[in-house]
């Protein structure tokens, strides 16, 4: 059966799939544009980069497609407000935000008619987000990549949040790697759509280095671990030489913080430097965030083919709840 469309605010995605916004410079306009062109929601990772750079990338994406372009901005960023306002000024369609919770963002969204999508990992924050005016809510589980807000798996946490959210779309995120799982979350668990990130790293259009992609391709299940982020949250990543040094207790802290980018930082290591290093190809000294099921992905494909496979597989088993 044909998958339903996903309506968020005044925007309607033909395919109920949001591409997760990955920072720093993992999901740029190079990835978000073809995702939007395929009928999904393409998301630029907006954290950890200068506002002018983010604005330029948003404008680049918006000029290249009529599809939906979002930006993901972590509330943990010190310049969160500037990134939000800069994104709106650049014409972004919607803002997705997590890694903390902002009440003011909903007032800004209402003022500028920009849908706000909240990433949550608990029923209490989901209920609050809906009450404050979220246009949609992403339920992000323990299987997700990057910063984690829970240790509960998707199929455990999603039903508890589904019970308390009824007025806005509810999106499932964390560990989804194929269309069969997409259909399962929508048909069996009542999700209105899914958010997928790691699968799109292994797309031809994703602009990270080949070394970064090879790290994904080589990863075995035991290589994917949880690490402590200087943000103050747990993060999921692939084991690299840097992580081995970190776990061994080696001092990997920077001599001086160059960015001052986070509201709260342990300064145990510079997450900005480590993420950029891996993105640029220095994986040994970098941090490679990934989802729990990344080891299941074994090939690099064009975004268009990823969509084709997801939609075909999902529609082959999807049965609309009536």
C-alpha positions as CSV (number, residue, x, y, z in Angstrom):
1,X,0.0,0.0,0.0
2,X,1.2,3.5,-0.8
3,X,2.8,5.4,2.1
4,X,1.0,8.4,3.4
5,X,2.3,11.9,3.0
6,X,3.8,13.7,6.0
7,X,2.3,17.2,6.8
8,X,4.3,19.4,9.1
9,X,2.9,22.9,9.5
10,X,2.1,24.2,6.0
11,X,4.6,21.8,4.4
12,X,3.8,18.4,3.0
13,X,6.4,15.8,2.2
14,X,5.3,13.2,-0.3
15,X,7.5,10.6,1.4
16,X,7.2,10.4,5.2
17,X,10.9,10.5,5.7
18,X,13.1,13.1,7.4
19,X,16.9,12.9,6.8
20,X,18.5,13.5,10.1
21,X,20.6,16.6,10.5
22,X,24.2,15.6,11.2
23,X,26.9,18.0,12.3
24,X,29.5,19.2,11.8
25,X,29.3,19.5,8.0
26,X,28.1,15.9,7.6
27,X,24.7,16.8,6.3
28,X,25.0,19.9,4.2
29,X,23.1,21.2,1.2
30,X,24.9,18.5,-0.9
31,X,22.8,15.9,0.9
32,X,19.7,17.8,1.9
33,X,18.9,18.9,-1.6
34,X,18.6,15.5,-3.3
35,X,16.7,14.2,-0.2
36,X,14.2,17.1,-0.6
37,X,14.0,16.5,-4.4
38,X,13.1,12.9,-3.7
39,X,10.1,14.0,-1.7
40,X,11.5,13.7,1.8
41,X,12.6,16.4,4.2
42,X,16.3,17.3,3.7
43,X,18.0,18.6,6.8
44,X,21.2,20.6,7.1
45,X,23.2,20.1,10.3
46,X,23.4,23.6,11.7
47,X,25.4,23.1,14.9
48,X,29.0,24.1,15.2
49,X,29.3,26.2,12.1
50,X,29.3,30.0,11.7
51,X,26.0,31.6,11.0
52,X,27.0,33.1,7.6
53,X,28.2,29.6,6.5
54,X,24.9,28.1,7.6
55,X,22.9,30.8,5.8
56,X,24.8,30.3,2.6
57,X,24.2,26.6,2.7
58,X,20.5,27.0,3.3
59,X,20.2,29.5,0.4
60,X,22.1,27.1,-1.8
61,X,19.7,24.3,-1.0
62,X,16.6,26.4,-1.4
63,X,17.7,27.7,-4.8
64,X,18.4,24.1,-6.0
65,X,15.0,22.5,-5.1
66,X,11.4,23.1,-4.5
67,X,11.4,20.4,-1.8
68,X,11.4,20.9,1.9
69,X,14.7,22.1,3.6
70,X,15.1,22.0,7.4
71,X,18.0,22.8,9.7
72,X,18.9,20.9,12.8
73,X,20.2,23.0,15.6
74,X,21.3,21.7,19.0
75,X,20.0,23.7,22.0
76,X,23.3,23.0,23.6
77,X,25.0,25.5,21.3
78,X,25.9,28.8,22.9
79,X,24.8,30.7,19.8
80,X,21.6,28.7,19.5
81,X,19.4,31.8,19.1
82,X,21.7,33.4,16.4
83,X,21.7,30.1,14.5
84,X,17.9,29.9,14.7
85,X,17.3,33.6,13.6
86,X,20.0,33.2,10.9
87,X,18.3,30.2,9.5
88,X,14.9,31.9,9.4
89,X,16.4,34.9,7.7
90,X,18.0,32.6,5.1
91,X,14.6,31.1,4.3
92,X,14.7,27.7,5.9
93,X,11.4,25.9,5.8
94,X,11.5,24.4,9.3
95,X,13.8,24.0,12.3
96,X,14.5,20.7,14.1
97,X,16.0,21.0,17.6
98,X,17.2,18.7,20.3
99,X,20.1,18.2,22.8
100,X,18.2,20.2,25.4
101,X,14.9,21.9,25.4
102,X,14.0,25.5,24.6
103,X,10.6,27.1,25.4
104,X,11.4,30.3,23.6
105,X,11.9,28.6,20.2
106,X,8.2,28.0,19.9
107,X,7.5,31.7,20.3
108,X,10.0,32.5,17.6
109,X,8.5,29.8,15.3
110,X,5.0,31.3,15.8
111,X,6.3,34.8,15.2
112,X,8.0,34.0,11.9
113,X,5.6,31.3,10.8
114,X,8.4,28.7,10.9
115,X,7.4,25.1,12.0
116,X,9.4,23.9,15.0
117,X,10.1,20.2,15.3
118,X,11.2,19.0,18.7
119,X,13.5,15.9,19.2
120,X,12.5,14.3,22.5
121,X,13.2,11.0,24.3
122,X,10.5,11.0,27.1
123,X,6.8,11.3,27.3
124,X,7.0,14.4,29.6
125,X,9.0,16.4,27.1
126,X,6.9,15.2,24.2
127,X,3.7,16.4,26.1
128,X,5.4,19.7,26.8
129,X,6.5,20.2,23.2
130,X,3.0,19.6,21.9
131,X,1.5,22.0,24.5
132,X,4.0,24.8,23.6
133,X,3.4,24.5,19.9
134,X,5.7,22.0,18.2
135,X,4.6,21.3,14.6
136,X,5.9,17.8,14.9
137,X,7.8,15.7,17.4
138,X,10.7,13.3,16.7
139,X,11.0,10.4,19.2
140,X,14.8,9.6,19.3
141,X,15.7,6.4,20.9
142,X,18.8,4.7,22.3
143,X,19.7,3.3,18.9
144,X,20.3,6.8,17.4
145,X,23.7,8.1,16.5
146,X,25.3,11.2,18.1
147,X,24.0,12.6,21.3
148,X,21.5,10.4,23.1
149,X,18.8,11.4,25.5
150,X,17.7,8.0,26.6
151,X,18.9,4.4,27.1
152,X,15.6,3.0,26.0
153,X,15.2,1.3,22.6
154,X,12.8,2.7,20.0
155,X,10.2,0.0,20.2
156,X,9.9,0.5,24.0
157,X,10.0,4.3,24.1
158,X,7.8,5.1,21.1
159,X,4.5,3.6,22.4
160,X,4.8,5.5,25.7
161,X,5.1,8.8,23.8
162,X,2.5,7.8,21.2
163,X,0.0,7.7,24.1
164,X,0.5,11.3,25.1
165,X,0.9,12.9,21.6
166,X,-2.3,13.2,19.5
167,X,-2.4,16.6,17.8
168,X,0.8,16.7,15.8
169,X,2.8,14.2,13.7
170,X,5.0,11.8,15.7
171,X,8.2,10.7,14.0
172,X,10.2,7.6,14.9
173,X,14.0,7.8,14.9
174,X,16.9,5.6,16.0
175,X,18.4,2.5,14.3
176,X,16.1,2.4,11.2
177,X,18.1,1.1,8.3
178,X,15.5,-0.1,5.7
179,X,12.0,0.3,4.4
180,X,10.7,-2.8,6.3
181,X,11.5,-1.2,9.6
182,X,10.0,2.1,8.4
183,X,6.7,0.3,7.6
184,X,6.8,-1.5,10.9
185,X,7.1,1.7,12.9
186,X,4.3,3.3,10.9
187,X,2.0,0.4,10.7
188,X,2.5,-1.4,14.0
189,X,3.6,1.5,16.3
190,X,1.6,4.3,14.7
191,X,4.4,6.6,13.6
192,X,3.5,9.3,11.1
193,X,7.0,9.0,9.6
194,X,10.6,8.2,10.3
195,X,13.9,10.1,10.7
196,X,17.0,8.4,9.2
197,X,20.5,9.6,9.4
198,X,23.3,7.0,9.3
199,X,22.0,5.4,6.1
200,X,22.5,8.8,4.3
201,X,26.1,9.1,5.4
202,X,26.7,6.1,3.0
203,X,25.2,8.0,0.1
204,X,27.2,9.3,-2.9
205,X,26.0,12.8,-2.2
206,X,27.0,13.0,1.4
207,X,30.0,15.3,1.4
208,X,32.1,13.7,4.2
209,X,35.5,12.2,3.3
210,X,35.8,8.8,1.8
211,X,37.8,7.8,4.9
212,X,34.7,8.6,7.0
213,X,32.5,6.5,4.8
214,X,35.0,3.7,4.9
215,X,34.9,3.7,8.7
216,X,31.2,3.1,8.4
217,X,31.6,0.3,5.9
218,X,34.3,-1.4,8.0
219,X,32.4,-1.2,11.3
220,X,31.3,-4.3,13.1
221,X,28.6,-4.4,15.8
222,X,31.2,-4.5,18.5
223,X,33.0,-1.4,17.1
224,X,29.9,0.8,17.8
225,X,30.0,2.1,21.4
226,X,28.8,4.8,23.7
227,X,31.2,7.6,24.6
228,X,30.9,10.5,27.0
229,X,30.6,13.8,25.1
230,X,31.9,17.1,26.5
231,X,28.4,18.4,26.0
232,X,27.5,16.4,29.1
233,X,25.5,13.7,27.2
234,X,26.3,10.2,26.0
235,X,27.1,9.8,22.3
236,X,27.2,6.8,20.0
237,X,30.2,6.5,17.8
238,X,32.5,4.1,16.0
239,X,35.7,3.1,17.8
240,X,38.7,5.0,16.4
241,X,42.2,5.5,17.7
242,X,41.1,8.8,19.3
243,X,38.4,6.9,21.3
244,X,40.9,4.2,22.3
245,X,43.2,7.0,23.7
246,X,40.2,8.6,25.4
247,X,39.2,5.3,27.0
248,X,42.8,4.6,28.1
249,X,42.8,7.8,30.1
250,X,45.1,9.7,27.8
251,X,44.9,13.5,28.0
252,X,43.2,14.6,24.8
253,X,42.0,18.0,26.0
254,X,42.9,21.0,23.8
255,X,45.5,23.5,25.1
256,X,43.0,26.2,24.4
257,X,39.4,26.2,23.4
258,X,39.2,27.8,20.0
259,X,35.4,27.8,19.6
260,X,33.6,28.4,22.9
261,X,30.6,26.9,21.1
262,X,28.8,25.1,23.9
263,X,26.7,26.4,26.8
264,X,28.1,23.6,28.9
265,X,31.4,21.8,28.1
266,X,33.7,19.6,30.2
267,X,36.7,20.6,28.0
268,X,37.8,16.9,28.2
269,X,38.2,17.1,24.4
270,X,37.1,19.5,21.7
271,X,34.1,17.9,20.1
272,X,34.2,20.5,17.3
273,X,37.8,19.7,16.4
274,X,37.2,15.9,16.6
275,X,34.1,15.9,14.4
276,X,35.6,18.1,11.8
277,X,38.8,15.9,11.7
278,X,36.8,12.8,10.9
279,X,34.7,14.7,8.4
280,X,37.8,15.8,6.6
281,X,39.4,12.4,6.6
282,X,41.6,12.3,9.7
283,X,39.5,9.5,11.2
284,X,42.3,8.3,13.6
285,X,42.1,11.6,15.4
286,X,38.4,12.1,14.9
287,X,35.0,11.3,16.3
288,X,32.7,9.3,14.0
289,X,29.1,9.4,15.3
290,X,26.8,6.7,14.0
291,X,23.6,4.8,14.8
292,X,23.6,1.5,16.5
293,X,22.8,-0.4,13.3
294,X,25.3,1.2,11.1
295,X,27.1,-2.2,10.8
296,X,24.1,-3.5,8.8
297,X,24.7,-1.0,6.0
298,X,27.2,-2.3,3.4
299,X,27.2,-0.1,0.3
300,X,27.3,3.5,-0.8
301,X,24.3,4.4,-3.0
302,X,22.8,7.5,-4.6
303,X,20.2,9.2,-2.5
304,X,17.6,8.5,-5.2
305,X,18.3,4.8,-5.0
306,X,18.2,4.8,-1.2
307,X,14.7,6.4,-1.5
308,X,13.6,3.9,-4.1
309,X,14.6,1.0,-1.9
310,X,13.0,2.4,1.2
311,X,9.8,3.2,-0.5
312,X,9.5,-0.1,-2.4
313,X,10.3,-2.2,0.7
314,X,8.0,-0.2,2.9
315,X,5.1,-0.2,0.5
316,X,5.4,-3.9,0.0
317,X,4.4,-4.6,3.6
318,X,2.7,-1.4,4.8
319,X,-0.9,-1.6,5.7
320,X,-2.6,1.7,6.6
321,X,-4.3,1.8,10.0
322,X,-8.0,2.4,9.5
